[in-house]
Amino acid sequence: MDLSLRLWLIALCTLLFFSTTTIAADMSVSAINDRTKPVGNVHLEGTAPAVVVTTTPAQTGQAVYDQYCASCHNSGLMGAPKKGNADDWATRVSQGDAILAKHAIEGFNAMPAKGTCMDCSDDEIIAAINYMIKPN
Ligand code: HEC
């Protein structure tokens, strides 16, 4: 085999090797976009980058109560203080708002944490408490 033919074969093998690795590369749209995106992002001083904040609107105390708390607190299930019943709430309210909120948020005996509304914010739970302690 003469030298030029051997070099030609090496070149061909190299070419084949690289072409297959290119084919094997991630061809997904996001990967391609990633590879072809412009280098560096221009950010002009003084212009704040747009931040999209997604917050779910707070639910009212009544809405939270109706959906999550009513099942126990309407009837007094398992000794739950009944909604709007001043006698049931008197001693509990006298503990102070902070304790009341803590017990509702973290759970207390048969009272489940957040009344099982794990997506509820602390404020929504507190709104529900305010709704249920209001005398009927
Ligand atoms: C599975 C039944 C159940 C559900 C649902 C439930 N509770 Fe209760 N809750 C109880 C029981 C039982 C108690 C009384 C616990 C005790 O005093 O031992 C209680 C007590 C409370 C108290 C008084 C805590 C204290 O310190 O005396 C608050 C406040 C309260 N619940 C708020 C809520 C809120 C707000 C919700 C809905 C988001 C809710 N509960 C849902 C059963 C429930």
Backbone and ligand atoms as CSV (ligand in chain L), in Angstrom:
chain,resi,resn,atom,element,x,y,z
A,1,MET,N,N,0.864,-1.193,0.000
A,1,MET,CA,C,0.000,0.000,0.000
A,1,MET,C,C,0.897,1.239,0.000
A,2,ASP,N,N,0.695,2.090,-0.928
A,2,ASP,CA,C,1.580,3.259,-0.928
A,2,ASP,C,C,1.097,4.298,0.087
A,3,LEU,N,N,1.983,5.228,0.376
A,3,LEU,CA,C,1.753,6.165,1.472
A,3,LEU,C,C,0.506,7.033,1.275
A,4,SER,N,N,0.321,7.511,0.055
A,4,SER,CA,C,-0.818,8.423,-0.167
A,4,SER,C,C,-2.154,7.705,0.013
A,5,LEU,N,N,-2.187,6.421,-0.387
A,5,LEU,CA,C,-3.428,5.651,-0.203
A,5,LEU,C,C,-3.700,5.461,1.294
A,6,ARG,N,N,-2.633,5.158,2.049
A,6,ARG,CA,C,-2.798,4.955,3.489
A,6,ARG,C,C,-3.301,6.239,4.164
A,7,LEU,N,N,-2.717,7.358,3.777
A,7,LEU,CA,C,-3.168,8.641,4.343
A,7,LEU,C,C,-4.628,8.903,4.011
A,8,TRP,N,N,-4.976,8.530,2.780
A,8,TRP,CA,C,-6.350,8.750,2.327
A,8,TRP,C,C,-7.318,7.911,3.163
A,9,LEU,N,N,-6.896,6.668,3.464
A,9,LEU,CA,C,-7.742,5.785,4.279
A,9,LEU,C,C,-7.889,6.322,5.705
A,10,ILE,N,N,-6.768,6.834,6.247
A,10,ILE,CA,C,-6.830,7.396,7.596
A,10,ILE,C,C,-7.802,8.580,7.616
A,11,ALA,N,N,-7.689,9.407,6.578
A,11,ALA,CA,C,-8.571,10.576,6.493
A,11,ALA,C,C,-10.030,10.129,6.419
A,12,LEU,N,N,-10.289,9.096,5.643
A,12,LEU,CA,C,-11.651,8.591,5.485
A,12,LEU,C,C,-12.188,8.061,6.814
A,13,CYS,N,N,-11.348,7.291,7.520
A,13,CYS,CA,C,-11.768,6.749,8.824
A,13,CYS,C,C,-12.070,7.872,9.809
A,14,THR,N,N,-11.214,8.863,9.812
A,14,THR,CA,C,-11.406,9.996,10.719
A,14,THR,C,C,-12.735,10.684,10.424
A,15,LEU,N,N,-12.972,10.863,9.127
A,15,LEU,CA,C,-14.207,11.511,8.702
A,15,LEU,C,C,-15.426,10.710,9.162
A,16,LEU,N,N,-15.376,9.390,8.966
A,16,LEU,CA,C,-16.484,8.531,9.371
A,16,LEU,C,C,-16.688,8.604,10.879
A,17,PHE,N,N,-15.593,8.587,11.612
A,17,PHE,CA,C,-15.666,8.633,13.075
A,17,PHE,C,C,-16.388,9.896,13.526
A,18,PHE,N,N,-15.971,11.031,12.977
A,18,PHE,CA,C,-16.584,12.286,13.424
A,18,PHE,C,C,-18.023,12.440,12.945
A,19,SER,N,N,-18.304,11.896,11.765
A,19,SER,CA,C,-19.672,12.044,11.288
A,19,SER,C,C,-20.632,11.247,12.159
A,20,THR,N,N,-20.200,10.083,12.648
A,20,THR,CA,C,-21.112,9.300,13.495
A,20,THR,C,C,-21.292,9.976,14.857
A,21,THR,N,N,-20.239,10.570,15.394
A,21,THR,CA,C,-20.424,11.239,16.688
A,21,THR,C,C,-21.366,12.423,16.531
A,22,THR,N,N,-21.327,13.064,15.395
A,22,THR,CA,C,-22.238,14.189,15.183
A,22,THR,C,C,-23.676,13.694,15.144
A,23,ILE,N,N,-23.876,12.570,14.476
A,23,ILE,CA,C,-25.232,12.014,14.394
A,23,ILE,C,C,-25.708,11.587,15.783
A,24,ALA,N,N,-24.795,11.053,16.578
A,24,ALA,CA,C,-25.172,10.578,17.904
A,24,ALA,C,C,-25.459,11.713,18.871
A,25,ALA,N,N,-25.032,12.934,18.516
A,25,ALA,CA,C,-25.254,14.060,19.425
A,25,ALA,C,C,-26.740,14.293,19.637
A,26,ASP,N,N,-27.062,14.893,20.738
A,26,ASP,CA,C,-28.456,15.178,21.087
A,26,ASP,C,C,-29.091,16.097,20.044
A,27,MET,N,N,-30.089,15.562,19.318
A,27,MET,CA,C,-30.724,16.361,18.271
A,27,MET,C,C,-32.074,16.905,18.726
A,28,SER,N,N,-32.345,16.865,20.014
A,28,SER,CA,C,-33.620,17.407,20.479
A,28,SER,C,C,-33.648,18.915,20.268
A,29,VAL,N,N,-34.840,19.455,20.116
A,29,VAL,CA,C,-34.995,20.880,19.825
A,29,VAL,C,C,-34.321,21.730,20.893
A,30,SER,N,N,-34.541,21.367,22.154
A,30,SER,CA,C,-33.960,22.196,23.209
A,30,SER,C,C,-32.438,22.122,23.187
A,31,ALA,N,N,-31.896,20.947,22.860
A,31,ALA,CA,C,-30.440,20.816,22.801
A,31,ALA,C,C,-29.872,21.636,21.651
A,32,ILE,N,N,-30.591,21.636,20.530
A,32,ILE,CA,C,-30.129,22.406,19.377
A,32,ILE,C,C,-30.208,23.896,19.680
A,33,ASN,N,N,-31.318,24.313,20.266
A,33,ASN,CA,C,-31.451,25.721,20.642
A,33,ASN,C,C,-30.336,26.132,21.591
A,34,ASP,N,N,-30.004,25.202,22.474
A,34,ASP,CA,C,-28.960,25.481,23.439
A,34,ASP,C,C,-27.611,25.672,22.751
A,35,ARG,N,N,-27.365,24.805,21.742
A,35,ARG,CA,C,-26.072,24.885,21.054
A,35,ARG,C,C,-25.971,26.105,20.162
A,36,THR,N,N,-27.117,26.539,19.628
A,36,THR,CA,C,-27.075,27.614,18.643
A,36,THR,C,C,-27.471,28.965,19.226
A,37,LYS,N,N,-27.659,29.010,20.550
A,37,LYS,CA,C,-28.080,30.294,21.133
A,37,LYS,C,C,-26.923,31.297,21.071
A,38,PRO,N,N,-27.255,32.586,21.021
A,38,PRO,CA,C,-26.181,33.576,20.948
A,38,PRO,C,C,-25.311,33.527,22.204
A,39,VAL,N,N,-24.073,33.842,22.000
A,39,VAL,CA,C,-23.147,33.832,23.133
A,39,VAL,C,C,-23.350,35.108,23.942
A,40,GLY,N,N,-23.675,34.937,25.197
A,40,GLY,CA,C,-23.821,36.095,26.076
A,40,GLY,C,C,-25.177,36.743,25.920
A,41,ASN,N,N,-25.724,37.220,27.011
A,41,ASN,CA,C,-26.984,37.945,26.967
A,41,ASN,C,C,-26.701,39.416,27.230
A,42,VAL,N,N,-27.293,40.236,26.402
A,42,VAL,CA,C,-27.089,41.668,26.591
A,42,VAL,C,C,-28.085,42.159,27.632
A,43,HIS,N,N,-27.584,42.773,28.632
A,43,HIS,CA,C,-28.472,43.345,29.639
A,43,HIS,C,C,-28.059,44.781,29.865
A,44,LEU,N,N,-28.915,45.701,29.437
A,44,LEU,CA,C,-28.574,47.108,29.559
A,44,LEU,C,C,-28.720,47.553,31.003
A,45,GLU,N,N,-27.740,48.274,31.449
A,45,GLU,CA,C,-27.780,48.775,32.820
A,45,GLU,C,C,-29.008,49.661,33.007
A,46,GLY,N,N,-29.651,49.512,34.112
A,46,GLY,CA,C,-30.809,50.357,34.402
A,46,GLY,C,C,-32.125,49.751,33.962
A,47,THR,N,N,-32.077,48.722,33.147
A,47,THR,CA,C,-33.328,48.063,32.783
A,47,THR,C,C,-33.400,46.738,33.530
A,48,ALA,N,N,-34.376,46.635,34.354
A,48,ALA,CA,C,-34.508,45.411,35.142
A,48,ALA,C,C,-34.976,44.274,34.255
A,49,PRO,N,N,-34.377,43.100,34.389
A,49,PRO,CA,C,-34.876,41.975,33.603
A,49,PRO,C,C,-36.305,41.635,34.034
A,50,ALA,N,N,-37.109,41.303,33.062
A,50,ALA,CA,C,-38.512,41.012,33.382
A,50,ALA,C,C,-38.597,39.736,34.213
A,51,VAL,N,N,-39.219,39.817,35.328
A,51,VAL,CA,C,-39.402,38.648,36.179
A,51,VAL,C,C,-40.887,38.338,36.230
A,52,VAL,N,N,-41.221,37.126,35.863
A,52,VAL,CA,C,-42.627,36.739,35.910
A,52,VAL,C,C,-42.891,36.041,37.232
A,53,VAL,N,N,-43.671,36.673,38.056
A,53,VAL,CA,C,-43.988,36.077,39.349
A,53,VAL,C,C,-45.363,35.445,39.254
A,54,THR,N,N,-45.417,34.158,39.492
A,54,THR,CA,C,-46.713,33.496,39.458
A,54,THR,C,C,-47.154,33.211,40.890
A,55,THR,N,N,-48.134,33.926,41.308
A,55,THR,CA,C,-48.688,33.667,42.633
A,55,THR,C,C,-50.161,33.347,42.470
A,56,THR,N,N,-50.578,32.332,43.171
A,56,THR,CA,C,-51.994,32.023,43.132
A,56,THR,C,C,-52.700,33.003,44.063
A,57,PRO,N,N,-53.817,33.549,43.625
A,57,PRO,CA,C,-54.512,34.501,44.489
A,57,PRO,C,C,-54.940,33.828,45.785
A,58,ALA,N,N,-54.846,34.583,46.858
A,58,ALA,CA,C,-55.192,34.011,48.156
A,58,ALA,C,C,-56.674,33.655,48.201
A,59,GLN,N,N,-56.980,32.535,48.830
A,59,GLN,CA,C,-58.369,32.148,48.995
A,59,GLN,C,C,-58.924,32.860,50.224
A,60,THR,N,N,-60.200,33.108,50.189
A,60,THR,CA,C,-60.808,33.731,51.357
A,60,THR,C,C,-60.907,32.692,52.479
A,61,GLY,N,N,-61.040,33.200,53.705
A,61,GLY,CA,C,-61.201,32.306,54.848
A,61,GLY,C,C,-62.397,31.386,54.669
A,62,GLN,N,N,-63.460,31.942,54.111
A,62,GLN,CA,C,-64.666,31.126,53.917
A,62,GLN,C,C,-64.433,29.999,52.916
A,63,ALA,N,N,-63.723,30.342,51.835
A,63,ALA,CA,C,-63.468,29.332,50.807
A,63,ALA,C,C,-62.633,28.182,51.372
A,64,VAL,N,N,-61.600,28.532,52.143
A,64,VAL,CA,C,-60.755,27.498,52.749
A,64,VAL,C,C,-61.586,26.683,53.734
A,65,TYR,N,N,-62.360,27.396,54.551
A,65,TYR,CA,C,-63.187,26.704,55.558
A,65,TYR,C,C,-64.136,25.713,54.893
A,66,ASP,N,N,-64.875,26.200,53.892
A,66,ASP,CA,C,-65.869,25.345,53.235
A,66,ASP,C,C,-65.239,24.095,52.640
A,67,GLN,N,N,-64.062,24.269,52.054
A,67,GLN,CA,C,-63.450,23.131,51.376
A,67,GLN,C,C,-62.714,22.181,52.325
A,68,TYR,N,N,-62.031,22.741,53.326
A,68,TYR,CA,C,-61.132,21.897,54.125
A,68,TYR,C,C,-61.523,21.721,55.579
A,69,CYS,N,N,-62.192,22.668,56.171
A,69,CYS,CA,C,-62.402,22.618,57.613
A,69,CYS,C,C,-63.816,22.194,57.987
A,70,ALA,N,N,-64.767,22.464,57.104
A,70,ALA,CA,C,-66.180,22.277,57.433
A,70,ALA,C,C,-66.494,20.832,57.828
A,71,SER,N,N,-65.829,19.871,57.185
A,71,SER,CA,C,-66.143,18.469,57.436
A,71,SER,C,C,-66.046,18.130,58.920
A,72,CYS,N,N,-65.140,18.738,59.625
A,72,CYS,CA,C,-65.007,18.483,61.067
A,72,CYS,C,C,-65.617,19.593,61.909
A,73,HIS,N,N,-65.405,20.831,61.471
A,73,HIS,CA,C,-65.775,21.948,62.348
A,73,HIS,C,C,-67.238,22.371,62.231
A,74,ASN,N,N,-67.986,21.833,61.264
A,74,ASN,CA,C,-69.430,22.100,61.229
A,74,ASN,C,C,-70.122,21.304,62.321
A,75,SER,N,N,-69.763,20.033,62.419
A,75,SER,CA,C,-70.480,19.128,63.313
A,75,SER,C,C,-69.788,18.934,64.654
A,76,GLY,N,N,-68.525,19.331,64.735
A,76,GLY,CA,C,-67.775,19.073,65.962
A,76,GLY,C,C,-67.229,17.655,65.993
A,77,LEU,N,N,-66.932,17.131,64.837
A,77,LEU,CA,C,-66.391,15.777,64.711
A,77,LEU,C,C,-65.126,15.626,65.564
A,78,MET,N,N,-65.052,14.542,66.292
A,78,MET,CA,C,-63.890,14.220,67.142
A,78,MET,C,C,-63.575,15.343,68.137
A,79,GLY,N,N,-64.610,16.077,68.528
A,79,GLY,CA,C,-64.397,17.141,69.510
A,79,GLY,C,C,-63.885,18.433,68.917
A,80,ALA,N,N,-63.975,18.581,67.596
A,80,ALA,CA,C,-63.539,19.835,66.963
A,80,ALA,C,C,-64.458,20.966,67.424
A,81,PRO,N,N,-63.902,22.111,67.778
A,81,PRO,CA,C,-64.741,23.255,68.137
A,81,PRO,C,C,-65.593,23.669,66.944
A,82,LYS,N,N,-66.888,23.822,67.169
A,82,LYS,CA,C,-67.812,24.084,66.061
A,82,LYS,C,C,-67.739,25.538,65.589
A,83,LYS,N,N,-67.925,25.688,64.283
A,83,LYS,CA,C,-67.875,27.015,63.682
A,83,LYS,C,C,-68.894,27.953,64.338
A,84,GLY,N,N,-68.438,29.112,64.745
A,84,GLY,CA,C,-69.328,30.158,65.246
A,84,GLY,C,C,-69.895,29.887,66.633
A,85,ASN,N,N,-69.482,28.767,67.267
A,85,ASN,CA,C,-69.995,28.432,68.592
A,85,ASN,C,C,-69.099,29.066,69.666
A,86,ALA,N,N,-69.574,30.138,70.252
A,86,ALA,CA,C,-68.767,30.919,71.192
A,86,ALA,C,C,-68.270,30.067,72.365
A,87,ASP,N,N,-69.138,29.170,72.878
A,87,ASP,CA,C,-68.737,28.334,74.012
A,87,ASP,C,C,-67.557,27.425,73.642
A,88,ASP,N,N,-67.640,26.840,72.435
A,88,ASP,CA,C,-66.574,25.938,71.990
A,88,ASP,C,C,-65.248,26.683,71.852
A,89,TRP,N,N,-65.327,27.942,71.489
A,89,TRP,CA,C,-64.101,28.668,71.153
A,89,TRP,C,C,-63.523,29.484,72.308
A,90,ALA,N,N,-64.345,29.788,73.306
A,90,ALA,CA,C,-63.907,30.720,74.362
A,90,ALA,C,C,-62.521,30.391,74.931
A,91,THR,N,N,-62.361,29.178,75.458
A,91,THR,CA,C,-61.066,28.862,76.076
A,91,THR,C,C,-59.946,28.766,75.037
A,92,ARG,N,N,-60.293,28.338,73.848
A,92,ARG,CA,C,-59.262,28.206,72.801
A,92,ARG,C,C,-58.758,29.578,72.374
A,93,VAL,N,N,-59.693,30.488,72.167
A,93,VAL,CA,C,-59.313,31.836,71.745
A,93,VAL,C,C,-58.482,32.511,72.843
A,94,SER,N,N,-58.779,32.175,74.117
A,94,SER,CA,C,-58.053,32.817,75.223
A,94,SER,C,C,-56.569,32.416,75.251
A,95,GLN,N,N,-56.224,31.360,74.500
A,95,GLN,CA,C,-54.793,30.977,74.412
A,95,GLN,C,C,-53.978,32.041,73.666
A,96,GLY,N,N,-54.692,32.819,72.874
A,96,GLY,CA,C,-54.014,33.823,72.047
A,96,GLY,C,C,-53.948,33.379,70.595
A,97,ASP,N,N,-53.916,34.360,69.720
A,97,ASP,CA,C,-53.919,34.096,68.278
A,97,ASP,C,C,-52.744,33.234,67.825
A,98,ALA,N,N,-51.580,33.492,68.409
A,98,ALA,CA,C,-50.372,32.800,67.948
A,98,ALA,C,C,-50.469,31.286,68.166
A,99,ILE,N,N,-50.956,30.897,69.347
A,99,ILE,CA,C,-51.087,29.471,69.664
A,99,ILE,C,C,-52.154,28.832,68.770
A,100,LEU,N,N,-53.254,29.559,68.629
A,100,LEU,CA,C,-54.353,29.070,67.794
A,100,LEU,C,C,-53.853,28.806,66.369
A,101,ALA,N,N,-53.131,29.778,65.835
A,101,ALA,CA,C,-52.614,29.656,64.473
A,101,ALA,C,C,-51.608,28.512,64.387
A,102,LYS,N,N,-50.731,28.420,65.381
A,102,LYS,CA,C,-49.706,27.365,65.398
A,102,LYS,C,C,-50.367,25.987,65.398
A,103,HIS,N,N,-51.398,25.807,66.239
A,103,HIS,CA,C,-52.071,24.512,66.312
A,103,HIS,C,C,-52.755,24.159,64.996
A,104,ALA,N,N,-53.337,25.161,64.356
A,104,ALA,CA,C,-54.021,24.893,63.088
A,104,ALA,C,C,-53.004,24.596,61.982
A,105,ILE,N,N,-51.872,25.283,62.000
A,105,ILE,CA,C,-50.880,25.119,60.938
A,105,ILE,C,C,-50.057,23.842,61.124
A,106,GLU,N,N,-49.667,23.576,62.363
A,106,GLU,CA,C,-48.810,22.407,62.609
A,106,GLU,C,C,-49.591,21.162,63.000
A,107,GLY,N,N,-50.862,21.340,63.335
A,107,GLY,CA,C,-51.661,20.210,63.788
A,107,GLY,C,C,-51.667,20.145,65.297
A,108,PHE,N,N,-52.717,19.539,65.857
A,108,PHE,CA,C,-52.889,19.516,67.304
A,108,PHE,C,C,-53.848,18.379,67.631
A,109,ASN,N,N,-53.355,17.325,68.265
A,109,ASN,CA,C,-54.166,16.121,68.545
A,109,ASN,C,C,-54.860,15.632,67.262
A,110,ALA,N,N,-56.205,15.572,67.276
A,110,ALA,CA,C,-56.917,15.072,66.092
A,110,ALA,C,C,-57.068,16.138,65.011
A,111,MET,N,N,-56.592,17.336,65.305
A,111,MET,CA,C,-56.644,18.411,64.312
A,111,MET,C,C,-55.450,18.255,63.367
A,112,PRO,N,N,-55.714,17.908,62.085
A,112,PRO,CA,C,-54.586,17.681,61.160
A,112,PRO,C,C,-53.896,18.996,60.774
A,113,ALA,N,N,-52.613,18.942,60.499
A,113,ALA,CA,C,-51.859,20.124,60.085
A,113,ALA,C,C,-52.553,20.789,58.903
A,114,LYS,N,N,-52.749,22.085,59.025
A,114,LYS,CA,C,-53.403,22.897,57.991
A,114,LYS,C,C,-54.767,22.336,57.590
A,115,GLY,N,N,-55.370,21.554,58.466
A,115,GLY,CA,C,-56.678,20.975,58.137
A,115,GLY,C,C,-56.628,20.190,56.841
A,116,THR,N,N,-55.455,19.654,56.529
A,116,THR,CA,C,-55.125,18.878,55.308
A,116,THR,C,C,-54.977,19.752,54.053
A,117,CYS,N,N,-55.102,21.046,54.161
A,117,CYS,CA,C,-54.896,21.894,52.977
A,117,CYS,C,C,-53.415,22.249,52.893
A,118,MET,N,N,-52.646,21.312,52.349
A,118,MET,CA,C,-51.198,21.520,52.349
A,118,MET,C,C,-50.758,22.630,51.391
A,119,ASP,N,N,-51.619,22.978,50.430
A,119,ASP,CA,C,-51.288,24.086,49.529
A,119,ASP,C,C,-51.641,25.450,50.118
A,120,CYS,N,N,-52.377,25.441,51.215
A,120,CYS,CA,C,-52.787,26.712,51.805
A,120,CYS,C,C,-51.582,27.415,52.436
A,121,SER,N,N,-51.541,28.726,52.269
A,121,SER,CA,C,-50.509,29.501,52.952
A,121,SER,C,C,-50.936,29.655,54.408
A,122,ASP,N,N,-49.993,30.033,55.251
A,122,ASP,CA,C,-50.322,30.275,56.655
A,122,ASP,C,C,-51.426,31.327,56.763
A,123,ASP,N,N,-51.331,32.354,55.921
A,123,ASP,CA,C,-52.335,33.427,55.960
A,123,ASP,C,C,-53.734,32.911,55.619
A,124,GLU,N,N,-53.793,31.966,54.691
A,124,GLU,CA,C,-55.101,31.418,54.326
A,124,GLU,C,C,-55.688,30.601,55.479
A,125,ILE,N,N,-54.824,29.887,56.193
A,125,ILE,CA,C,-55.294,29.127,57.362
A,125,ILE,C,C,-55.796,30.097,58.434
A,126,ILE,N,N,-55.040,31.158,58.652
A,126,ILE,CA,C,-55.447,32.153,59.655
A,126,ILE,C,C,-56.775,32.805,59.257
A,127,ALA,N,N,-56.941,33.054,57.957
A,127,ALA,CA,C,-58.215,33.617,57.482
A,127,ALA,C,C,-59.364,32.645,57.770
A,128,ALA,N,N,-59.092,31.353,57.602
A,128,ALA,CA,C,-60.125,30.347,57.870
A,128,ALA,C,C,-60.458,30.306,59.367
A,129,ILE,N,N,-59.435,30.452,60.207
A,129,ILE,CA,C,-59.677,30.473,61.663
A,129,ILE,C,C,-60.567,31.669,62.010
A,130,ASN,N,N,-60.198,32.831,61.476
A,130,ASN,CA,C,-60.992,34.031,61.760
A,130,ASN,C,C,-62.443,33.833,61.331
A,131,TYR,N,N,-62.601,33.155,60.204
A,131,TYR,CA,C,-63.960,32.909,59.712
A,131,TYR,C,C,-64.713,31.977,60.674
A,132,MET,N,N,-64.042,30.952,61.169
A,132,MET,CA,C,-64.779,29.973,61.975
A,132,MET,C,C,-64.978,30.390,63.425
A,133,ILE,N,N,-64.183,31.306,63.926
A,133,ILE,CA,C,-64.386,31.718,65.326
A,133,ILE,C,C,-65.395,32.864,65.451
A,134,LYS,N,N,-65.746,33.440,64.300
A,134,LYS,CA,C,-66.722,34.539,64.331
A,134,LYS,C,C,-68.076,33.974,64.774
A,135,PRO,N,N,-68.685,34.558,65.819
A,135,PRO,CA,C,-69.964,34.017,66.301
A,135,PRO,C,C,-71.020,34.006,65.189
A,136,ASN,N,N,-71.801,32.945,65.122
A,136,ASN,CA,C,-72.843,32.822,64.092
A,136,ASN,C,C,-73.909,33.894,64.289
L,1,HEC,C1,C,-60.204,15.853,60.400
L,1,HEC,C2,C,-60.991,16.812,61.126
L,1,HEC,C3,C,-60.534,18.269,61.104
L,1,HEC,C4,C,-60.317,19.081,60.024
L,1,HEC,C5,C,-60.468,18.729,58.555
L,1,HEC,C6,C,-59.965,20.372,60.547
L,1,HEC,N1,N,-59.931,20.333,61.912
L,1,HEC,FE1,FE,-59.411,21.877,63.149
L,1,HEC,N2,N,-59.687,20.649,64.748
L,1,HEC,C7,C,-60.100,19.344,64.712
L,1,HEC,C8,C,-60.176,18.815,66.060
L,1,HEC,C9,C,-60.608,17.406,66.430
L,1,HEC,C10,C,-59.789,19.862,66.925
L,1,HEC,C11,C,-59.677,19.826,68.427
L,1,HEC,C12,C,-58.280,19.335,68.790
L,1,HEC,C13,C,-58.078,19.283,70.289
L,1,HEC,O1,O,-58.388,20.290,70.968
L,1,HEC,O2,O,-57.586,18.277,70.777
L,1,HEC,C14,C,-59.496,21.010,66.067
L,1,HEC,C15,C,-59.072,22.246,66.535
L,1,HEC,C16,C,-58.832,23.340,65.750
L,1,HEC,C17,C,-58.428,24.614,66.244
L,1,HEC,C18,C,-58.213,24.985,67.710
L,1,HEC,C19,C,-56.795,24.708,68.120
L,1,HEC,C20,C,-56.548,25.051,69.570
L,1,HEC,O3,O,-55.439,25.498,69.884
L,1,HEC,O4,O,-57.460,24.886,70.387
L,1,HEC,C21,C,-58.286,25.445,65.190
L,1,HEC,C22,C,-57.868,26.880,65.197
L,1,HEC,C23,C,-58.598,24.660,64.019
L,1,HEC,N3,N,-58.913,23.383,64.381
L,1,HEC,C24,C,-58.567,25.146,62.735
L,1,HEC,C25,C,-58.840,24.397,61.601
L,1,HEC,C26,C,-58.793,24.914,60.264
L,1,HEC,C27,C,-58.441,26.340,59.923
L,1,HEC,C28,C,-59.126,23.894,59.429
L,1,HEC,C29,C,-59.217,23.912,57.938
L,1,HEC,C30,C,-58.144,24.525,57.190
L,1,HEC,C31,C,-59.363,22.725,60.248
L,1,HEC,N4,N,-59.201,23.072,61.552
L,1,HEC,C32,C,-59.707,21.476,59.763
L,1,HEC,C33,C,-60.398,18.618,63.584
L,1,HEC,C34,C,-60.290,19.062,62.285
